[in-house]
Amino acid sequence: MSYAIIGFGKIGQALAHAFARKNIDVTVASRRPPEALAQQARAIGPTVVARSLRDALEADTIILAVPFGEHREVAKILPSWNGKTVIDAMNLFPGPDEPDGLPGSAVVAKAFTGARFVKGFNHLGAATLATDPIVAGGHRVVFLSADDEDAIAPVAALAKQLGFAPVKLGKLNEGGALVHAHGRTWGQLIFQDFFKKEQ
């Protein structure tokens, strides 16, 4: 399984640290050329490699950590997202209400037609996300939601591999709404830092 983080701001870098901590290879990319990210990527760890946006999208699993409005530009790069898993780690804040009264992730999912789409890694602030998720024998919780139950399993496995404790919330507009931002309304679980004693 290959992984890429698209977006190399605070959340993208925090996730890169999580991969580096476990010596898991991950590609990082943004609108900037890879050479602009390379030094920072190397400083995080040897398993973090900067590539062009197009090259990074060859990965099996793509983590979106771009500003919300840029997801459509990323989605347009590939003609088909079939066979790929897209993890939405973005939040819509502040922002206007999206069409159809949908939470942000439901809007994003529409842009990545054919992908297995999972909301995850978005409810923690970057500083918290960057720290070791194993504290005092407990594992920091990450919430996952998807309309396709089968899509969650590989993302839950990745979360465990990174040292987190995945908790499934169900469909995007049901339990997943607890970690979705919609306009200026935040789900009740956003920024809640929970731990589980066992994975």
C-alpha positions in Angstrom: 0.0 0.0 0.0 1.4 3.4 -0.9 0.4 6.7 0.7 0.5 10.4 -0.2 -0.4 13.5 1.8 -1.7 16.3 -0.5 -1.1 19.6 1.2 1.9 20.4 3.3 0.6 23.0 5.7 0.3 22.4 9.5 -2.0 19.4 9.2 -0.1 17.8 6.3 3.2 18.2 8.2 1.6 16.8 11.4 0.5 13.7 9.4 3.9 13.4 7.9 5.4 13.3 11.4 3.0 10.4 12.2 4.3 8.4 9.2 7.9 9.2 10.0 7.5 8.2 13.6 6.6 4.7 12.4 9.1 4.6 9.5 6.2 4.3 7.0 7.0 5.7 3.5 4.8 8.6 2.5 4.9 11.0 -0.4 4.0 14.7 0.2 3.0 17.2 -2.4 1.3 20.6 -2.7 0.8 23.3 -5.3 4.4 24.2 -4.8 7.1 22.3 -6.7 8.6 19.3 -4.9 12.0 21.0 -4.4 10.2 23.7 -2.4 9.1 21.0 0.1 12.1 18.7 0.0 14.2 20.2 2.8 11.2 20.3 5.2 10.2 16.8 4.2 13.8 15.5 4.9 13.8 17.3 8.2 10.7 15.3 9.3 12.3 12.0 8.4 13.8 9.9 5.7 10.6 8.1 4.9 8.9 11.4 3.9 9.6 12.3 0.2 8.4 15.3 -1.7 7.1 14.7 -5.2 5.1 16.5 -7.8 1.3 16.6 -7.2 0.7 14.4 -10.2 3.3 11.8 -9.1 1.9 11.8 -5.5 -1.5 11.0 -6.8 -0.2 7.6 -8.1 -0.4 6.4 -4.4 -3.1 3.9 -3.4 -4.3 6.1 -0.5 -4.4 9.9 -0.7 -4.9 12.1 2.4 -6.3 15.5 1.5 -4.9 18.2 3.8 -5.4 21.2 1.5 -7.5 24.3 2.2 -11.1 23.2 1.6 -11.6 25.2 -1.6 -8.7 23.5 -3.3 -10.1 20.0 -3.2 -11.8 20.4 -6.6 -8.5 21.3 -8.3 -6.9 18.1 -6.9 -9.9 16.0 -8.0 -9.5 17.3 -11.6 -5.9 16.0 -12.0 -6.9 12.4 -12.4 -9.5 11.3 -15.0 -10.6 8.4 -12.7 -10.3 7.8 -8.9 -11.4 4.2 -9.2 -9.4 1.9 -7.0 -8.1 4.7 -4.8 -8.9 5.5 -1.2 -9.3 9.2 -0.4 -9.1 10.3 3.2 -10.6 13.8 3.9 -8.6 15.4 6.7 -10.0 18.9 5.8 -12.4 21.2 7.6 -14.6 23.9 6.2 -14.0 26.9 8.4 -15.0 29.6 8.1 -17.0 29.2 5.0 -20.4 29.6 3.5 -23.0 26.9 3.7 -22.4 24.3 0.9 -25.1 23.5 -1.6 -27.8 20.9 -0.7 -27.2 21.5 3.0 -24.5 18.9 3.0 -21.6 18.7 5.4 -18.2 19.5 3.9 -17.2 15.8 3.4 -20.3 14.9 1.5 -19.4 17.8 -0.9 -15.8 16.6 -1.2 -16.8 13.0 -1.9 -18.8 14.1 -4.9 -15.6 15.5 -6.5 -13.7 12.2 -6.2 -16.0 10.0 -8.2 -15.2 6.3 -7.9 -12.8 6.7 -4.9 -13.4 4.9 -1.6 -13.9 8.0 0.5 -13.4 8.3 4.2 -13.5 11.3 6.6 -10.7 11.0 9.1 -7.8 12.7 11.0 -9.6 16.1 10.8 -10.9 16.5 14.4 -7.6 17.2 16.1 -5.6 20.4 15.9 -2.2 20.2 14.0 -0.1 20.5 17.2 -2.0 17.6 18.8 -2.0 15.5 15.7 1.8 15.9 15.3 2.6 14.5 18.8 3.0 10.8 19.6 -0.5 9.3 19.8 0.6 6.8 22.4 0.4 8.4 25.9 0.4 6.7 29.2 -0.5 3.3 27.7 -3.4 4.8 25.7 -3.8 5.4 22.0 -5.2 8.8 20.8 -8.6 8.3 19.1 -9.2 9.2 15.4 -12.7 9.2 14.2 -13.5 7.7 10.8 -16.7 7.9 8.8 -17.8 6.8 5.3 -20.9 6.0 3.4 -19.1 2.8 2.2 -18.5 0.6 5.3 -15.8 -1.4 3.4 -13.8 1.8 2.8 -13.2 2.3 6.5 -11.3 -1.0 7.1 -8.0 -0.1 5.4 -8.0 3.4 6.8 -8.6 2.0 10.3 -5.7 -0.4 9.7 -3.5 2.6 8.7 -4.6 4.6 11.8 -3.6 1.6 14.0 -0.3 1.3 12.2 0.3 5.0 13.0 -0.4 4.3 16.6 -3.9 5.8 16.8 -7.1 4.1 18.0 -9.7 4.3 15.2 -13.3 4.8 16.1 -16.0 4.3 13.4 -18.8 6.8 13.4 -20.8 5.4 10.5 -22.1 7.3 7.5 -20.9 10.8 6.6 -24.3 12.5 7.3 -25.1 10.4 10.4 -22.5 9.7 13.1 -19.9 11.3 10.9 -21.7 14.6 11.3 -20.1 14.8 14.8 -16.8 15.6 13.2 -18.0 17.6 10.2 -17.8 21.3 9.8 -20.8 22.9 8.0 -20.6 26.6 7.5 -19.9 28.0 10.9 -21.2 25.0 12.8 -18.7 22.5 14.1 -19.5 18.9 15.1 -19.5 18.1 18.8 -16.4 15.9 18.5 -14.1 18.3 16.8 -11.1 19.2 18.9 -12.1 16.5 21.5 -8.9 14.6 22.4 -9.8 11.1 23.6 -7.7 8.0 24.3 -8.4 4.3 24.3 -6.5 2.0 26.6 -6.5 -0.8 23.9 -6.5 -0.6 20.1 
